[in-house]
């Protein structure tokens, strides 16, 4: 699809314009400059039909030599290089500043079609779009991203630079995979390693990632939507401002995922914050794979890893039958196994079991070890799958009260032994006489 990149210096309204064009709230917006850091992409409907990919970028600071601004600038330039057209956003109330002129010079050298969006035209002190900003050398459109003014004119200015819309095709089946964990466990490093490119910013500073960043990956004939998320901390430890918004976006990423990669720090083991994030995944009913990152920090030897795995499973016992892998995003060790395991969990997440097979397995388990009853034994009449993603099963019995959770766990284990539901939450719904 055609691609539009939105660039500009910090706090001129790029993310607000991105959300307006895509009719979403995918990009974080805040009065604090520099909230957006990574490239955030989403589809937008073209007024004349068809779809275009819009890419939001972090605030462009041409002269800064600090690590994060340098990486933001590099990400913005990659977005420009990949785009069919570029929207340069400037602050109409503030007028032209030297940074705007420097960015414009860079875009002239890039050779991509550029439309100048003079934002905040609703302000009384807004400058004349064509007159005052004409010296930047691009066609200008006055807009108000916050209130939606001038957006149709912006589309009209962009359309001549976009290829004709593709014919509508059925959307490909994709598996949504969220990479989650507490701050600074290596989520962004793992995403970059899986993609084989520097797609998101990586820094030793906790909280570098703020937006939930979607990236599509084709792997062995499968389409995966990998979502890098901000580090999640418990509510009492979350700072006000952008971090609160980042955690909200990360939780939403869990809810729209089918499988979550839960990252742990191999050098630190399972912390209270790790169990908090794992609890969010479990409560959302998502498939999961636990990744012990920075495994190169562990002493060598299979015995060490085996003991470490046992301790982790004990702390995360509520994530029943979840795959656990050791890897290093830095060196690439163990990373090759991750996507194959993700696909296995994803298949189990949407799996449907034939009614005959389901009843054969559960009835055999029931007869081997009937549930404790009173004067009359409890009978299993029938079982059926009522839904998937995650799998849900209804059991019709003669029980007048619910069965003990330990017996339900026994039936769940029997189901898992017969069918590949590793890493997938399984729910039983009891239908009895009571």
VOFITOR-418235 format. One line per 2 residues: number of its first residue (from 1); for each residue x, y, z of C-alpha. Coordinates in nm, 4 decimals. Each point is the difference from the previous one (the first is absolute). Example, Ala and Ser with C-alpha at 12.3 -4.5 7.8 and 13.67 -1.06 7.14 Angstrom:
<pts>
1	1.2300,-0.4500,0.7800 ~ 0.1370,0.3440,-0.0660;
</pts>
This chain:
<pts>
1	0.0000,0.0000,0.0000 ~ 0.0953,0.3636,-0.0400;
3	0.1787,0.1520,0.2993 ~ -0.0073,0.3500,0.1491;
5	0.2608,0.1045,0.2584 ~ -0.0688,0.2798,0.2478;
7	0.3098,0.1881,0.1169 ~ 0.0832,0.3186,0.1856;
9	0.1657,0.1350,0.3104 ~ -0.1330,-0.0922,0.3471;
11	-0.3416,0.1140,0.1224 ~ -0.1414,0.1393,-0.3268;
13	-0.2942,-0.2431,-0.0086 ~ 0.1253,-0.2931,-0.2086;
15	-0.1625,-0.2690,0.2153 ~ -0.3267,0.1946,0.0170;
17	0.0004,0.0168,-0.3817 ~ 0.0861,-0.3712,-0.0206;
19	-0.2968,-0.0883,0.2221 ~ -0.2235,0.2296,-0.2057;
21	0.1000,-0.1549,-0.3344 ~ -0.0231,-0.3587,0.1253;
23	-0.3115,0.0688,0.2089 ~ 0.1619,-0.1696,0.2955;
25	0.1694,0.0749,0.3283 ~ 0.2978,-0.2174,-0.0742;
27	0.2668,0.2670,0.0468 ~ 0.0562,0.1533,0.3415;
29	-0.0681,0.3725,0.0241 ~ 0.1223,0.2140,0.2884;
31	0.1005,0.3597,0.0664 ~ 0.3481,-0.1218,0.0891;
33	0.2307,0.0224,-0.3061 ~ 0.1601,-0.3193,-0.1270;
35	-0.2645,-0.2513,0.1112 ~ 0.0096,-0.1861,-0.3348;
37	0.3309,-0.1732,-0.0642 ~ -0.0538,-0.3011,-0.2244;
39	-0.1704,-0.0227,-0.3368 ~ -0.3703,-0.0693,0.0535;
41	-0.1982,-0.1190,-0.3042 ~ -0.3704,-0.0474,-0.0682;
43	-0.2331,-0.0200,-0.2994 ~ -0.2048,0.2988,-0.1132;
45	-0.2883,0.0097,-0.2469 ~ 0.0657,0.2199,-0.3041;
47	-0.2884,0.2373,-0.0828 ~ -0.0127,-0.1301,-0.3565;
49	0.0054,-0.3650,0.1039 ~ 0.2736,-0.2387,0.0987;
51	0.2328,-0.0103,0.2967 ~ 0.3306,0.1651,0.0812;
53	0.2495,-0.0692,0.2790 ~ 0.0711,0.3056,0.2136;
55	0.3222,0.0032,0.2040 ~ 0.0459,0.2255,0.3007;
57	0.3576,0.0830,0.1002 ~ 0.1701,0.1470,0.3030;
59	0.0877,0.3664,0.0319 ~ 0.2870,0.0796,-0.2382;
61	0.2864,0.1870,0.1682 ~ 0.2624,0.0610,-0.2731;
63	0.2811,0.1222,0.2248 ~ -0.0332,-0.2206,0.3090;
65	0.2818,-0.2454,0.0598 ~ -0.1594,-0.1878,0.2898;
67	-0.0645,-0.3706,-0.0445 ~ -0.3809,-0.0076,-0.0075;
69	-0.0466,0.3085,-0.2259 ~ 0.2569,-0.1468,-0.2392;
71	-0.1912,-0.3285,-0.0172 ~ -0.3305,0.1870,-0.0448;
73	0.1517,0.1965,-0.2880 ~ 0.1253,-0.3218,-0.1598;
75	-0.3465,-0.1575,0.0290 ~ -0.1633,0.3088,-0.1540;
77	0.2393,-0.0025,-0.2954 ~ -0.0767,-0.3685,-0.0618;
79	-0.3707,0.0817,-0.0033 ~ 0.0648,0.2756,-0.2565;
81	0.2065,-0.2342,-0.2185 ~ -0.2797,-0.2587,-0.0040;
83	-0.2840,0.2480,-0.0602 ~ -0.1821,0.0944,-0.3201;
85	-0.0752,0.3438,0.1458 ~ 0.1027,0.1952,0.3085;
87	-0.1956,0.2421,0.2166 ~ 0.2212,0.2563,0.1737;
89	-0.1909,0.1368,0.2983 ~ 0.0851,0.3476,0.1329;
91	-0.1520,0.2149,0.2743 ~ -0.1985,0.2781,-0.1623;
93	-0.0320,0.1923,0.3267 ~ 0.3732,-0.0038,0.0642;
95	0.1115,0.0740,-0.3535 ~ 0.3142,-0.1248,-0.1710;
97	0.2887,-0.0894,0.2283 ~ 0.3518,-0.1069,-0.1069;
99	-0.0787,-0.3677,0.0621 ~ -0.2837,0.0178,-0.2561;
101	0.2390,0.1361,-0.2611 ~ 0.2581,-0.2693,0.0751;
103	-0.2604,-0.2775,-0.0292 ~ -0.1277,0.1520,-0.3264;
105	0.3541,-0.0013,-0.1402 ~ 0.0381,-0.3685,0.0899;
107	-0.3306,-0.0816,-0.1705 ~ 0.0998,0.1889,-0.3151;
109	0.3113,-0.2167,-0.0202 ~ -0.2055,-0.3179,0.0619;
111	-0.1904,0.0599,-0.3246 ~ -0.3401,-0.1123,0.1267;
113	-0.3222,0.1954,-0.0726 ~ -0.0742,0.2196,0.3020;
115	-0.3146,0.1817,0.1101 ~ 0.0381,0.2609,0.2727;
117	-0.2744,-0.0222,0.2670 ~ -0.0166,0.3288,0.1906;
119	-0.1689,-0.1179,0.3184 ~ -0.2008,0.1930,0.2608;
121	-0.1674,0.2258,-0.2583 ~ -0.2857,0.0446,0.2470;
123	0.2260,0.2113,0.2189 ~ -0.0468,0.3754,-0.0338;
125	0.3747,0.0506,-0.0192 ~ 0.0399,-0.2602,-0.2778;
127	0.2185,0.1076,-0.2917 ~ -0.1094,0.0048,-0.3632;
129	0.0729,-0.3481,-0.1315 ~ 0.1085,0.0877,-0.3543;
131	0.1501,0.3430,0.0682 ~ 0.2032,-0.0479,0.3147;
133	0.0999,-0.3605,-0.0638 ~ 0.0494,0.0279,-0.3761;
135	0.3744,0.0323,0.0316 ~ 0.0247,-0.3632,0.1138;
137	-0.0657,-0.0917,-0.3633 ~ -0.2952,-0.2371,0.0363;
139	-0.3709,0.0343,-0.0787 ~ -0.1689,0.0999,0.3250;
141	-0.3385,-0.0858,0.1505 ~ -0.1392,0.1617,0.3155;
143	-0.1489,-0.2580,0.2367 ~ -0.1144,-0.0527,0.3550;
145	0.0807,-0.3618,0.0861 ~ -0.1796,0.0312,0.3323;
147	-0.3287,0.1208,-0.1482 ~ 0.0185,-0.1648,-0.3429;
149	0.0109,0.3193,-0.2060 ~ 0.1777,-0.0078,-0.3335;
151	0.0397,-0.3803,-0.0038 ~ -0.1894,-0.0360,-0.3299;
153	0.2309,0.2614,-0.1570 ~ 0.3003,-0.1927,0.1288;
155	-0.1274,-0.3192,-0.1640 ~ -0.0507,0.1904,-0.3280;
157	0.3600,0.1198,0.0121 ~ 0.1296,-0.3530,0.0694;
159	-0.2031,-0.1958,-0.2573 ~ 0.2059,0.1037,-0.3102;
161	0.3082,-0.1520,0.1637 ~ -0.1592,-0.3346,0.0928;
163	-0.0296,-0.3017,-0.2302 ~ -0.3498,-0.1057,-0.1074;
165	-0.1795,-0.1940,0.2739 ~ 0.0306,-0.3762,-0.0231;
167	-0.3078,-0.2066,-0.0637 ~ -0.1620,-0.1222,0.3171;
169	0.1363,-0.3358,0.1120 ~ -0.1030,-0.2217,0.2869;
171	0.2149,0.0723,0.3085 ~ 0.2611,-0.2652,0.0646;
173	-0.0319,-0.2164,0.3093 ~ 0.2491,0.1243,0.2554;
175	0.1086,-0.0908,0.3514 ~ 0.0314,0.2953,0.2405;
177	0.2964,-0.0424,0.2363 ~ 0.0643,0.2518,0.2797;
179	0.3472,0.0196,0.1556 ~ -0.0589,0.0948,0.3634;
181	0.1926,0.0300,0.3239 ~ 0.1215,0.2455,0.2570;
183	0.2350,0.2833,-0.1034 ~ 0.3473,-0.0757,-0.1310;
185	-0.0258,-0.3776,-0.0444 ~ 0.0860,0.0204,-0.3731;
187	-0.3364,0.0121,-0.1793 ~ 0.1124,0.2426,-0.2708;
189	0.3307,-0.1813,-0.0452 ~ -0.1878,-0.3264,-0.0534;
191	-0.2310,0.1573,-0.2586 ~ 0.2957,0.1392,-0.1932;
193	0.1721,-0.3398,0.0149 ~ -0.3109,-0.1815,-0.1292;
195	-0.0356,0.2500,-0.2852 ~ 0.3695,0.0154,-0.0818;
197	-0.0054,0.3812,-0.0050 ~ -0.0056,0.2988,0.2339;
199	-0.3753,0.0535,0.0000 ~ -0.0380,0.1487,0.3492;
201	0.2205,0.2012,0.2310 ~ 0.2215,-0.1878,0.2448;
203	0.1570,0.1661,0.3019 ~ 0.1190,-0.0937,0.3471;
205	-0.2299,0.2727,0.1324 ~ -0.3202,-0.1649,0.1358;
207	-0.3169,0.1247,-0.1676 ~ 0.1548,0.0707,-0.3406;
209	-0.2959,-0.1612,-0.1786 ~ -0.3243,0.1916,0.0490;
211	-0.2362,-0.0873,-0.2846 ~ -0.1193,-0.3496,-0.0875;
213	0.1834,-0.0553,-0.3291 ~ -0.1509,-0.2428,-0.2547;
215	0.2206,-0.1682,-0.2585 ~ -0.1060,-0.2593,-0.2564;
217	0.2218,-0.3031,-0.0576 ~ -0.0365,-0.2778,-0.2588;
219	0.1622,-0.3175,0.1333 ~ -0.0244,-0.3462,-0.1561;
221	-0.3257,0.0833,-0.1706 ~ -0.1575,0.1523,0.3109;
223	-0.0886,0.3639,0.0556 ~ 0.0893,0.1299,0.3465;
225	-0.0818,0.3400,0.1488 ~ 0.2713,0.0608,0.2591;
227	-0.0830,0.2707,0.2543 ~ 0.2758,0.1532,0.2097;
229	-0.1390,0.1545,0.3194 ~ 0.1134,0.2316,0.2759;
231	0.1222,-0.1536,0.3234 ~ -0.2866,-0.0636,0.2410;
233	0.0410,0.0850,0.3642 ~ -0.2463,-0.0360,0.2848;
235	-0.2341,0.2954,0.0404 ~ 0.1662,0.1287,0.3166;
237	0.3375,0.0127,-0.1730 ~ -0.1161,0.1593,-0.3249;
239	0.0998,0.3636,-0.0445 ~ -0.2605,0.2502,-0.1069;
241	-0.0039,0.1413,-0.3509 ~ 0.1125,-0.1938,-0.3084;
243	0.0815,-0.3189,0.1936 ~ -0.3615,-0.0389,0.1131;
245	-0.1165,0.0326,-0.3622 ~ 0.2693,-0.2452,-0.1144;
247	-0.1150,-0.2633,0.2496 ~ -0.3609,0.0452,-0.1163;
249	0.1131,-0.0566,-0.3613 ~ 0.1967,-0.3094,0.1061;
251	-0.3060,-0.1464,0.1724 ~ -0.2091,0.0655,-0.3099;
253	0.2666,-0.1797,-0.2049 ~ -0.0450,-0.3059,0.2243;
255	-0.3750,0.0100,-0.0545 ~ 0.0275,0.0093,-0.3800;
257	0.2693,-0.2687,-0.0121 ~ -0.0541,-0.3725,-0.0349;
259	0.3396,-0.1014,0.1372 ~ 0.2215,0.1926,0.2425;
261	0.3751,-0.0381,0.0301 ~ 0.0690,0.0611,0.3693;
263	0.3616,0.1093,0.0392 ~ 0.1954,-0.0547,0.3199;
265	0.3520,0.1106,0.0881 ~ 0.2167,-0.3106,0.0290;
267	0.2418,0.1785,0.2308 ~ -0.2683,0.1067,0.2496;
269	-0.2549,-0.2813,0.0022 ~ -0.3721,0.0527,0.0569;
271	-0.0895,0.3237,0.1806 ~ -0.3319,0.1252,0.1374;
273	-0.0364,0.2182,-0.3094 ~ 0.0479,-0.3070,-0.2220;
275	-0.2820,-0.1831,0.1763 ~ -0.2164,0.3122,-0.0375;
277	0.0500,0.0007,-0.3782 ~ -0.0539,-0.3765,-0.0157;
279	-0.3241,0.0506,0.1903 ~ -0.1200,0.2509,-0.2596;
281	0.0664,-0.2526,-0.2772 ~ -0.1778,-0.2755,0.1919;
283	-0.3002,0.2187,0.0864 ~ -0.0349,0.1004,-0.3651;
285	-0.0178,-0.3694,-0.0959 ~ 0.2846,0.0183,-0.2518;
287	0.2394,-0.2689,-0.1131 ~ 0.3515,0.0441,0.1370;
289	0.3633,-0.0935,-0.0467 ~ 0.2442,0.0917,0.2778;
291	0.3383,0.1194,-0.1270 ~ 0.2925,0.0175,0.2409;
293	0.2025,0.2720,-0.1712 ~ 0.3653,0.0773,0.0736;
295	0.0509,-0.3725,0.0513 ~ 0.3680,0.0550,-0.0800;
297	0.0281,0.1533,0.3500 ~ -0.0814,-0.3375,0.1589;
299	0.2846,-0.2387,0.0910 ~ 0.0620,-0.2629,-0.2657;
301	-0.1558,-0.3438,0.0339 ~ -0.3341,-0.1682,-0.0553;
303	-0.0414,-0.0537,0.3726 ~ 0.0032,0.3744,0.0633;
305	-0.2692,0.0598,-0.2608 ~ -0.2080,-0.2884,0.1313;
307	0.0072,0.1406,0.3537 ~ -0.0764,0.3485,-0.1308;
309	-0.2972,-0.1329,-0.1985 ~ -0.1351,-0.1793,0.3078;
311	0.0184,0.3203,0.2067 ~ -0.1735,0.1981,-0.2741;
313	-0.2795,-0.2561,-0.0391 ~ -0.0516,0.0015,0.3758;
315	-0.0412,0.3804,0.0037 ~ -0.2252,-0.0072,-0.3087;
317	-0.1958,-0.3140,0.0869 ~ -0.3264,0.1691,-0.1011;
319	0.1261,0.0018,-0.3627 ~ -0.0690,-0.3699,-0.0348;
321	0.1903,-0.2010,-0.2636 ~ 0.1697,0.3076,-0.1511;
323	0.3105,-0.0516,-0.2200 ~ 0.3212,0.1443,0.1438;
325	0.3000,0.0830,-0.2180 ~ 0.3457,0.1401,0.0769;
327	0.1337,0.2569,-0.2475 ~ 0.2233,0.3018,-0.0422;
329	-0.1247,0.2862,-0.2159 ~ 0.3507,0.1463,0.0080;
331	0.1851,-0.3034,-0.1386 ~ -0.2929,-0.1679,-0.1768;
333	0.0406,-0.3235,0.1951 ~ -0.3289,-0.1916,0.0238;
335	-0.1962,0.2609,-0.1969 ~ -0.0506,-0.2315,-0.2987;
337	-0.2281,-0.2256,0.2070 ~ -0.2366,0.2761,0.1106;
339	-0.2167,0.0510,-0.3093 ~ -0.0569,-0.3739,-0.0497;
341	-0.1256,-0.0285,0.3575 ~ -0.2161,0.3107,-0.0450;
343	-0.1685,-0.1598,-0.3012 ~ -0.0658,-0.3176,0.2001;
345	-0.1671,0.1988,0.2781 ~ -0.1915,0.2075,-0.2542;
347	-0.1352,-0.3165,-0.1638 ~ -0.1140,-0.1303,0.3374;
349	-0.1626,0.3314,0.0820 ~ -0.2410,-0.0338,-0.2935;
351	-0.0240,-0.3826,-0.0036 ~ -0.3404,-0.1698,-0.0061;
353	-0.0337,-0.3609,0.1173 ~ -0.2473,-0.2375,-0.1617;
355	-0.2861,-0.0792,0.2370 ~ 0.0482,-0.3759,-0.0272;
357	0.3720,0.0203,0.0838 ~ -0.0672,0.2414,0.2848;
359	-0.2561,-0.2300,0.1612 ~ 0.2211,-0.3061,-0.0444;
361	0.2924,0.1667,0.1833 ~ -0.1994,0.1579,0.2812;
363	-0.2207,-0.3049,0.0567 ~ 0.3068,-0.2240,0.0264;
365	0.1551,0.2362,0.2565 ~ -0.3309,0.0201,0.1882;
367	-0.0311,-0.3793,0.0204 ~ 0.3635,-0.0451,0.1076;
369	-0.0486,0.2416,0.2850 ~ -0.3627,0.0995,0.0670;
371	-0.0624,0.3197,0.1959 ~ -0.0776,-0.0473,0.3691;
373	-0.3752,-0.0075,0.0536 ~ -0.2502,-0.0549,0.2747;
375	-0.2457,-0.2872,-0.0025 ~ -0.0230,0.0084,-0.3791;
377	0.3013,0.0102,-0.2298 ~ 0.0228,0.3053,-0.2256;
379	-0.0436,-0.0903,-0.3659 ~ 0.1397,0.1736,-0.3082;
381	-0.2718,0.0156,-0.2637 ~ 0.1621,0.1964,-0.2775;
383	0.2817,0.2452,-0.0854 ~ 0.0258,0.2491,-0.2827;
385	0.2262,0.2866,-0.1009 ~ -0.1878,0.3284,0.0187;
387	0.2689,0.2314,-0.1323 ~ 0.3643,0.0591,-0.0852;
389	0.2610,0.2765,0.0389 ~ 0.0310,-0.1062,0.2784;
391	-0.1592,-0.3504,0.0024 ~ -0.3148,-0.0387,0.2123;
393	-0.1786,-0.3265,0.0785 ~ -0.3385,-0.0731,0.1566;
395	-0.0491,-0.3118,0.2131 ~ -0.3544,-0.1288,0.0576;
397	-0.0081,-0.2054,0.3209 ~ -0.2358,-0.1252,0.2684;
399	0.1736,0.2119,0.2640 ~ -0.2152,0.2286,0.2135;
401	0.3022,0.2066,0.1070 ~ 0.3242,0.0985,-0.1664;
403	0.2859,-0.2485,-0.0114 ~ 0.3138,0.0669,0.2058;
405	0.2672,0.2046,-0.1795 ~ 0.2525,-0.2832,0.0445;
407	-0.2261,-0.2315,-0.1991 ~ -0.0458,0.2615,-0.2697;
409	0.3787,0.0260,-0.0199 ~ 0.0127,-0.3789,-0.0416;
411	-0.2407,0.0204,-0.2972 ~ 0.2006,0.2871,-0.1445;
413	0.3200,-0.2034,0.0212 ~ -0.1724,-0.2910,-0.1759;
415	-0.1086,0.2357,-0.2767 ~ 0.3503,0.1431,-0.0361;
417	0.1530,-0.3478,-0.0222 ~ -0.2327,-0.0896,-0.2855;
419	0.0039,0.3272,-0.1957 ~ 0.2726,0.2640,-0.0568;
421	-0.1113,0.2856,0.2254 ~ 0.3446,0.0897,0.1365;
423	0.0142,0.3618,0.1143 ~ -0.3734,0.0498,-0.0560;
425	-0.2543,0.0692,0.2778 ~ -0.2826,-0.2543,0.0068;
427	-0.3402,0.0783,0.1542 ~ -0.2666,-0.2487,0.1130;
429	-0.3623,0.1056,0.0410 ~ -0.2025,-0.2336,0.2223;
431	-0.3620,-0.0786,-0.0868 ~ -0.1609,-0.2044,0.2771;
433	-0.3286,-0.0431,0.1804 ~ 0.0830,0.2631,0.2586;
</pts>
